[in-house]
């Protein structure tokens, strides 16, 4: 059983949800995001399923008036979603009644039928499957935030996007820049830490080079980025001029931090 704690901003945004449902939904969502980032596809699939089951219980409560208790197996998942869709509840947001349950069916079906989170599936889980599940999960959480916190879609998206930024003490953000607070680290390690602090985003090479204070951007590309790309620690898009951390890069940083090497 995971002990990962829910994020403060998301807790606040979903504060109107019953505590038990809120905790289950947020924990499953954050564990899904973490597992997807680290390339643990089975764990991502399992947490996608937990997220769907938590959100379905919320919809049951809001629209049907009662929900299947935790610890009791849900009946056929798609049928339960159809009950929600088919129930008249004009006081409940149309998104909760119509759109979210359909998104849940998609995620739950994909998780079940594509071999994600199950032993013996016909098709191995892969990057694009889990990326799709994660993106739909982002949308579902955005809708919950939007509905329950009375925010615009853009404001809700900002909250969800902000969850992807890791708060790590090695990084200091100042005046639109980021700095690694241990200047004695190699430029490679500093680059990894900077990418790790915002794993959902691609970062422009010019920004990274400036943040690590590398004197020559051409040498930074040659001596730092290309070897890291070759080692599959990052995805370095030379044409676009951007860099993104890979699952191997995530593991490298977390191993370094466990050893106290940062």
Secondary structure, DSSP 8 states (H G I E B T S, - for coil): -------HHHHHHTTTS-HHHHHHHHHHHHHHHHHHHTT-HHHHHHHHHHHHHHHHHHHIIIIIS----TTS--S-HHHHHHHHHHS--TTS-HIIIIIHHHHHHHHHHHHHHTTSSSTT-SS---HHHHHHHHHHHHHHHHHHHHHHHT--HHHHHHHHHHTTB---TTEEEETTEEEES-TTS-HHHHHHHHHHTBTTS-EEHHHHHHHTT-S-HHHHIIIIIHHHHHTTSEEEETTTTEEEE-HHHHHHHHHHHHTT--
